[in-house]
Amino acid sequence: MKRIGPVVLLLLAACGGGGETVSSGEPDVPSADTTTTAQSSATTDGSATSSTEPSNGDPTTGQGAGITLVIGDETWTFERALCAFYDAPAGDPGSRWNVSAIMNGSFTDPDVQVYVNWEDPDTYLELNDFETGEGWSAQKDTLTIEVAGNDITATATFADDAGATAEGNLSATCESWVDAG
């Protein structure tokens, strides 16, 4: 389930698309918190909808940017979301996009990663804990995603590697969208 390739591509697109320069060495990785107290009551209908065009200009102030993912009774909070689109802005017809965040480690060797991929027919949302080898994923048929500008929400029925299922939801806010096309 390790998706390092898309993360590296997303990182390169995020760094190269905005005119920013990156020093040599590992990128600055934000910290994240993990708690196990939230409950989720999500419903899914297997469809996806979108509205409003995301911005692809300079990053905003970043207030509220990040990802919160709830699966069953566990909650993961990531302080920063990296967001990129291809072909058309996220939410527009024909767009392919992804959103990713990591917890601890580096982009090439994270401890925990959340990853959302929108590309028909390969649409999915997954959480991978590389330290424990455990992961959760939701595929297009159990996943509902909405895009509204820089905000992404999703509800899903997740399955783990052992076949257990749990309801969950994701709320993400991108600082900006990088045009990786």
C-alpha positions as CSV (number, residue, x, y, z in Angstrom):
1,M,0.0,0.0,0.0
2,K,3.0,2.3,0.1
3,R,2.4,5.3,-2.2
4,I,5.8,7.0,-2.1
5,G,5.9,7.7,-5.9
6,P,2.8,9.9,-5.9
7,V,4.0,11.7,-2.8
8,V,7.3,12.5,-4.3
9,L,5.6,13.7,-7.5
10,L,3.2,15.8,-5.4
11,L,6.2,17.2,-3.4
12,L,8.1,18.1,-6.6
13,A,5.0,19.7,-8.1
14,A,4.4,21.6,-5.0
15,C,7.9,22.9,-4.8
16,G,8.4,23.6,-8.5
17,G,5.0,25.0,-9.4
18,G,4.9,28.0,-7.2
19,G,8.3,29.6,-8.0
20,E,9.7,28.6,-4.6
21,T,13.2,27.2,-4.1
22,V,14.0,24.3,-1.9
23,S,17.3,23.9,-0.2
24,S,19.2,20.6,-0.4
25,G,18.4,18.0,2.2
26,E,15.0,16.8,3.6
27,P,12.0,19.1,3.3
28,D,10.7,20.8,6.4
29,V,8.0,18.4,7.7
30,P,5.2,19.6,9.9
31,S,4.3,17.7,13.0
32,A,1.0,16.1,13.6
33,D,-1.0,14.8,16.5
34,T,-2.8,11.5,16.9
35,T,-5.7,11.0,19.3
36,T,-8.2,8.2,19.8
37,T,-11.3,9.9,21.1
38,A,-13.4,11.1,18.2
39,Q,-16.5,9.1,16.9
40,S,-17.5,9.2,13.3
41,S,-21.0,8.9,11.9
42,A,-20.5,9.2,8.2
43,T,-22.7,7.9,5.4
44,T,-21.6,7.1,1.9
45,D,-23.4,6.8,-1.4
46,G,-20.5,5.9,-3.7
47,S,-20.7,9.2,-5.7
48,A,-18.6,12.2,-5.8
49,T,-19.5,15.8,-6.3
50,S,-17.7,19.1,-6.6
51,S,-18.3,22.8,-6.7
52,T,-16.5,26.1,-7.2
53,E,-13.1,26.5,-8.8
54,P,-10.1,26.2,-6.6
55,S,-7.5,28.9,-6.7
56,N,-4.1,28.2,-8.1
57,G,-2.3,31.4,-7.3
58,D,0.0,32.2,-4.4
59,P,-0.6,30.3,-1.2
60,T,-3.0,31.9,1.2
61,T,-2.3,32.6,4.9
62,G,-2.6,28.9,5.6
63,Q,-4.9,29.4,8.6
64,G,-7.0,26.3,9.1
65,A,-5.0,24.4,6.4
66,G,-4.3,20.8,7.1
67,I,-6.2,17.4,7.2
68,T,-8.3,15.8,9.9
69,L,-9.1,12.1,9.3
70,V,-11.4,10.1,11.5
71,I,-11.7,6.3,11.1
72,G,-13.9,4.5,13.7
73,D,-12.8,5.9,17.0
74,E,-9.4,7.2,15.9
75,T,-8.5,10.7,14.7
76,W,-5.4,11.8,12.9
77,T,-4.6,15.5,12.5
78,F,-2.0,16.7,10.0
79,E,-1.0,20.3,10.1
80,R,-0.3,20.8,6.4
81,A,-1.9,19.4,3.2
82,L,-0.1,19.3,-0.1
83,C,-2.6,19.7,-3.0
84,A,-2.0,19.3,-6.7
85,F,-4.2,19.1,-9.8
86,Y,-3.6,18.0,-13.4
87,D,-5.4,18.9,-16.6
88,A,-8.0,21.1,-14.9
89,P,-8.5,22.7,-11.4
90,A,-9.8,20.3,-8.8
91,G,-13.6,20.1,-9.0
92,D,-13.7,20.9,-12.7
93,P,-14.7,18.3,-15.2
94,G,-11.7,16.3,-16.4
95,S,-9.5,17.2,-13.4
96,R,-7.1,14.7,-11.8
97,W,-5.9,15.7,-8.4
98,N,-4.4,14.5,-5.2
99,V,-4.0,15.6,-1.6
100,S,-1.4,14.2,0.8
101,A,0.0,14.8,4.3
102,I,2.5,13.0,6.4
103,M,3.1,12.6,10.1
104,N,6.7,12.5,11.3
105,G,9.6,11.3,9.2
106,S,10.2,12.7,5.7
107,F,8.3,12.6,2.5
108,T,10.4,9.7,1.3
109,D,10.2,7.9,4.6
110,P,7.0,9.0,6.6
111,D,5.7,7.3,9.7
112,V,2.1,7.9,8.7
113,Q,0.6,9.2,5.5
114,V,-2.9,10.2,4.4
115,Y,-3.5,10.3,0.6
116,V,-6.5,11.2,-1.5
117,N,-6.4,10.5,-5.2
118,W,-9.1,11.6,-7.7
119,E,-8.6,10.1,-11.1
120,D,-11.5,8.3,-12.7
121,P,-11.7,5.3,-12.3
122,D,-8.8,5.2,-9.8
123,T,-10.3,7.3,-7.0
124,Y,-9.4,6.3,-3.4
125,L,-8.5,7.6,0.1
126,E,-6.0,5.8,2.2
127,L,-4.1,6.0,5.5
128,N,-0.8,4.1,5.9
129,D,1.0,3.6,9.1
130,F,4.5,2.6,7.9
131,E,5.8,2.1,11.5
132,T,3.2,-0.6,12.2
133,G,2.6,-1.8,8.7
134,E,-1.2,-1.2,9.1
135,G,-3.4,0.7,6.7
136,W,-7.0,1.7,5.9
137,S,-8.4,2.4,2.4
138,A,-11.6,3.4,0.8
139,Q,-12.2,3.0,-2.9
140,K,-14.6,4.9,-5.2
141,D,-17.6,2.6,-4.5
142,T,-17.5,3.3,-0.8
143,L,-16.3,6.9,-1.0
144,T,-18.0,10.3,-1.4
145,I,-15.8,13.3,-2.0
146,E,-16.8,17.0,-2.3
147,V,-14.4,19.8,-3.4
148,A,-15.3,23.5,-2.7
149,G,-12.3,25.7,-3.6
150,N,-9.5,24.8,-1.2
151,D,-11.7,22.6,1.0
152,I,-12.2,18.9,0.6
153,T,-14.6,16.7,2.5
154,A,-15.1,13.0,2.3
155,T,-17.1,10.3,3.9
156,A,-16.2,6.6,3.5
157,T,-16.4,3.0,4.6
158,F,-12.8,2.1,5.1
159,A,-11.3,-1.4,5.1
160,D,-8.1,-2.5,6.7
161,D,-5.6,-5.1,5.5
162,A,-7.3,-7.8,7.6
163,G,-10.8,-7.0,6.1
164,A,-12.3,-5.1,9.0
165,T,-14.4,-2.1,8.1
166,A,-15.1,1.2,9.8
167,E,-17.0,4.4,8.9
168,G,-14.9,7.5,8.6
169,N,-14.6,11.1,7.3
170,L,-11.9,13.5,6.1
171,S,-11.8,17.2,6.2
172,A,-8.9,19.0,4.4
173,T,-8.0,22.6,3.6
174,C,-5.3,23.3,1.1
175,E,-3.2,26.4,1.5
176,S,-3.3,26.5,-2.3
177,W,-3.5,24.1,-5.3
178,V,-0.4,23.5,-7.4
179,D,-0.9,23.1,-11.2
180,A,1.2,20.0,-11.8
181,G,0.1,19.6,-15.4
